[in-house]
């Protein structure tokens, strides 16, 4: 099942499928390790859902909700 990263439940993981944004933002995310095929884990979500912290390639990265809404991920079998 494919969803956007902002919909990923806390303490769940998924595989990045694609990033649907402008080229500069896409390149910045890719430089942080957000690449297709990479596993990502939702570590922290703010109470209002405006941002979150994600574990990607052994790095903790905070992203705003408007950015995570542009990243498509595939849920892993244990999360569906």
N, C-alpha and C positions, 0 to 999 in steps of 0.2 A: 504494500500500500504506500502510495506517495503522498506526502503532505509538505507544507512549508515548515521551516525550522521553528518559527514562532509557535507552532502548534504542538511541538514535541513536548511530551510530559516530562516533568522533573524526574530525575534519576533514570531516564530512558536514553537509549542510544539509537542511532540511525546511520545510514550511509548516505553521503552527499551524492545527489544525482546531477544537479545543475544549479547555476547561479544566473538569474534573470535580471540583470541590471546593466547600467552603462559601463563602458570599458574601464574607466579609471577605478570605479568601485570594485568591479570584478577583479582587476589586477591586484588591488590592495588586499582583498579577501584571499586571493590565491597565494599572495606572498606570505600570508599568515597560516597557510596550510589548508585552506578551504578549497579542496580539489575534488572532482568527481572520484568516487570510490573510497574516499577517506571516511573512517568511522568518527562520529561526533557524539558527545555525551552531554546532556543538559544537567548542569551542576547546581545553578542557582537561578531563580526567577524572582523578579521584584514583585511585591504584592499587587501592584496595578498592571503588571505585565508589560511595562514600558521598556524593559531591558532584561538581559539575562547573561549568565556566564556559562561558557561552553568549554569542554575539554576537547581539544583537537590536536592530534600529534604531540601529546604530552605537554601542551601549553594551555593555560587557562586564558580565555579571551572573552571580554565583555562586549556585547553588541546591542545596539538599540533595536527595538521591535520592528521599525520600518526597514531595517537591513535584513533581519532574519526572515521577514515576510517574502523576501526575494530569493531565498535559498531553498531549493526543493530537495527533500531527503526521502529515502526509502526506509520505512520501519523494518527493523530486524524481526525475525520470526518470534522471538521471545517477548516483543513489545506489542504485537498485534492483538 
